[in-house]
């Protein structure tokens, strides 16, 4: 017997830095989250599929289920906007294309109840990405190995009834330059948003969820970062003219049972999901 649960209706949901196709991605958590909401718009703010780390040898069904879930949401009328990031930069060649309710862009401007919001992934403002891309990729492989080790550590801790522990957070927090880099990233983005009269600036990239007002001598903007689904398991939600950082581990979330049609999903099912979206597009015309 199928159990039905009421989904939370929200105006807008933003997720980023999912890194599908890597061992660090917690696809099942994300699938639970997506199954718990009914947004009018879903913004995928970059690094959803990790092309840097992509391998045919590792793309589990739980990762495919996330893609199909998003396709199904689009087919059901949710407007899905995919903003490209650095780990999925190959999609930038498709910027401007639309399939049904899914569109691919490099950045996005929206008006939310009379206020201007600016969305982008954020890698173009990261000096380390622009100046030494090969070095960043090399560091990314080390980060991937660290997250794999972290999963084993947390499995052991949970079995012992203890709290989860983030090795990568420890490494990042011990690095003196990490906090400076994050603050510089936030300042550059916020200054530019203020200069262009945006009330909200929404990004991802640095895996550091945050919501804060940032001001300079020219004005104020609300800086929002959607975090990630590797360590923090966070999203941004907009409803009733307010923003919220949603924490999967901290906010109450009743367990949602994934629809039965996801259980035995194969690659052919993904193709079928894409076909459904295209059919809806034809009907709309």
C-alpha positions in Angstrom: 0.0 0.0 0.0 1.4 3.4 -1.0 1.6 6.0 1.7 0.8 9.6 0.5 2.4 12.5 2.2 1.5 16.2 1.8 4.3 18.1 0.0 5.3 21.6 1.1 4.3 24.2 -1.5 6.9 26.8 -2.0 7.4 29.5 -4.6 11.1 28.9 -5.3 13.7 26.3 -4.4 17.4 26.6 -5.2 19.9 23.7 -5.0 23.5 23.6 -6.2 26.7 21.6 -5.9 25.1 18.2 -6.0 28.0 16.6 -7.8 26.1 13.7 -9.3 28.5 11.1 -10.5 30.9 11.3 -7.5 31.2 9.2 -4.4 30.7 12.3 -2.2 27.2 13.0 -3.5 24.3 12.1 -1.1 21.7 11.6 -3.8 19.3 9.8 -1.6 19.0 12.7 0.8 18.4 15.0 -2.2 15.8 12.7 -3.6 14.0 12.8 -0.2 14.1 16.5 -0.2 12.8 16.9 -3.8 10.0 14.5 -3.0 9.0 16.6 0.0 8.4 19.9 -1.9 6.2 21.3 -4.6 7.9 24.4 -6.0 6.7 26.7 -8.7 10.3 27.1 -9.8 13.3 24.9 -9.2 16.7 26.5 -9.8 19.6 24.2 -10.3 22.5 26.6 -9.5 25.5 24.8 -11.0 27.6 21.7 -10.4 24.6 19.4 -10.5 26.3 16.7 -12.6 30.1 16.6 -12.0 31.6 16.3 -15.5 35.1 16.7 -14.1 34.8 13.4 -12.2 32.3 11.7 -14.5 33.0 8.0 -15.1 30.8 5.3 -16.7 32.0 3.0 -13.9 30.3 5.1 -11.3 26.9 6.5 -11.7 24.6 4.7 -9.3 20.8 4.4 -9.6 20.2 6.8 -6.8 21.9 9.5 -9.0 19.8 8.6 -12.0 16.7 8.8 -9.8 17.5 12.4 -8.9 17.7 13.2 -12.7 14.5 11.5 -13.4 12.8 13.2 -10.4 13.8 16.6 -11.8 12.5 15.6 -15.3 9.2 14.4 -13.8 8.9 17.7 -11.8 9.3 19.6 -15.1 6.8 17.4 -16.8 4.3 18.1 -14.0 4.6 21.9 -14.6 7.5 22.9 -12.4 9.7 25.5 -14.2 13.3 24.1 -14.0 16.1 26.5 -14.6 19.6 25.0 -14.9 22.4 27.5 -14.3 25.7 26.2 -15.4 28.7 25.9 -13.1 32.4 25.0 -13.4 32.0 21.3 -12.9 29.3 21.1 -15.5 30.7 23.8 -17.7 30.3 21.7 -20.9 26.6 22.6 -20.7 27.5 26.2 -21.4 27.5 25.4 -25.1 23.8 24.8 -24.7 23.0 28.1 -23.0 19.7 29.5 -24.2 18.2 26.2 -25.1 14.9 25.1 -23.7 13.3 21.6 -23.5 9.7 21.8 -22.2 9.9 23.4 -18.8 13.7 23.0 -18.5 16.0 25.8 -19.6 19.8 26.2 -19.5 21.3 29.6 -18.7 24.6 31.0 -17.4 22.9 33.5 -15.1 19.4 34.6 -14.2 17.6 37.7 -13.1 14.1 37.5 -11.5 11.7 39.9 -9.9 10.3 38.6 -6.6 7.5 40.7 -5.2 9.0 43.9 -6.5 12.6 43.0 -5.6 15.4 42.1 -8.0 17.2 38.8 -7.6 20.4 37.8 -9.4 21.3 34.1 -9.7 24.6 32.6 -10.8 26.9 29.7 -9.8 29.8 31.9 -8.7 32.9 30.2 -10.2 33.6 33.2 -12.5 34.3 35.3 -9.3 36.7 32.7 -7.9 40.2 33.7 -8.8 41.6 30.3 -8.1 39.4 28.8 -10.8 40.3 31.4 -13.4 44.1 31.5 -12.8 44.9 27.9 -12.1 42.2 25.6 -13.3 44.4 22.5 -13.5 45.5 23.0 -9.9 41.9 23.3 -8.8 41.1 20.0 -10.6 44.0 18.3 -8.9 42.8 19.5 -5.5 39.3 18.3 -6.4 40.5 14.7 -6.7 42.0 15.0 -3.2 38.7 16.4 -2.0 36.9 13.5 -3.5 39.1 11.0 -1.7 38.6 12.9 1.5 34.8 12.7 1.2 34.9 9.0 0.5 37.0 8.5 3.7 34.5 10.8 5.5 31.6 8.6 4.6 33.3 5.5 6.1 34.1 7.5 9.3 30.5 8.7 9.6 29.1 5.2 9.0 31.2 4.0 11.9 30.2 6.9 14.1 26.5 6.4 13.4 26.8 2.7 14.2 28.2 3.8 17.6 25.4 6.3 18.1 27.7 9.3 17.8 27.4 12.5 15.8 28.6 12.8 12.3 32.0 14.4 11.7 33.2 16.4 8.7 36.9 15.8 7.9 36.8 18.3 5.0 35.3 20.9 7.3 38.1 20.3 9.7 40.7 20.7 7.0 39.0 23.9 5.6 38.6 25.4 9.1 42.2 24.8 9.9 43.4 26.5 6.8 43.8 30.2 7.6 43.3 31.3 4.0 39.9 29.5 3.7 37.9 32.0 5.7 39.6 34.9 3.9 38.8 33.4 0.5 35.1 32.9 1.5 34.8 36.5 2.8 36.5 37.9 -0.4 34.2 35.8 -2.5 31.1 37.1 -0.7 32.3 40.7 -0.8 33.1 40.7 -4.5 29.7 39.2 -5.4 27.8 41.5 -3.0 29.6 44.7 -4.1 28.7 43.9 -7.7 25.1 43.1 -6.8 24.8 46.5 -4.9 26.4 48.3 -7.9 23.7 46.8 -10.2 20.9 47.4 -7.7 20.0 43.8 -6.9 18.2 43.2 -3.7 19.2 39.5 -3.6 22.3 37.8 -5.0 22.1 34.0 -5.0 25.0 31.7 -5.7 26.7 28.4 -4.8 30.2 27.1 -5.7 32.0 27.4 -2.3 29.8 24.8 -0.5 29.2 27.3 2.3 25.4 27.8 2.9 24.7 31.3 4.1 22.0 34.1 4.3 23.2 37.5 5.3 22.8 41.2 4.6 26.0 42.7 3.3 26.5 46.4 2.9 29.0 48.9 1.6 28.9 52.7 1.3 26.7 52.4 -1.8 24.0 50.2 -0.4 22.9 46.8 0.9 22.0 43.4 -0.6 21.1 40.1 0.8 23.8 37.5 0.0 22.5 33.9 -0.3 24.4 30.7 -0.9 22.7 27.4 -1.4 25.5 25.3 0.0 25.8 21.7 -1.3 24.7 18.1 -1.2 28.1 16.6 -0.4 28.5 17.8 3.2 25.9 20.3 4.3 22.8 19.0 2.5 21.2 22.4 2.1 18.9 24.3 -0.2 17.4 27.8 -0.4 13.7 28.3 -0.3 11.6 31.4 -1.0 8.0 31.7 0.1 5.8 34.4 1.5 8.4 37.1 0.5 11.0 35.5 2.7 14.2 33.4 2.2 15.3 30.5 4.2 18.3 28.2 4.2 16.9 24.7 4.5 19.1 22.2 6.4 18.2 18.6 5.7 19.7 17.4 8.9 18.4 20.1 11.2 15.0 21.0 9.8 12.2 18.6 10.5 11.5 16.4 7.5 9.1 13.5 7.6 10.5 10.5 5.7 9.1 10.5 2.2 8.8 7.2 0.4 10.1 7.4 -3.1 7.6 6.5 -5.7 7.7 2.8 -6.7 8.4 3.6 -10.3 11.9 4.8 -9.2 12.9 1.5 -7.7 14.0 -0.3 -10.8 15.1 2.6 -12.8 17.6 2.1 -15.7 19.1 4.4 -18.3 16.2 3.7 -20.7 13.9 5.1 -18.1 15.9 8.4 -18.1 15.4 8.6 -21.9 11.7 8.0 -21.4 11.5 10.8 -18.9 13.2 13.2 -21.4 10.6 12.1 -24.0 7.7 12.9 -21.6 9.1 16.5 -21.2 9.3 16.9 -25.0 5.7 15.7 -25.4 4.6 18.3 -22.9 6.4 20.9 -24.9 4.6 19.9 -28.1 1.2 20.0 -26.3 2.0 23.5 -25.0 2.5 24.7 -28.6 
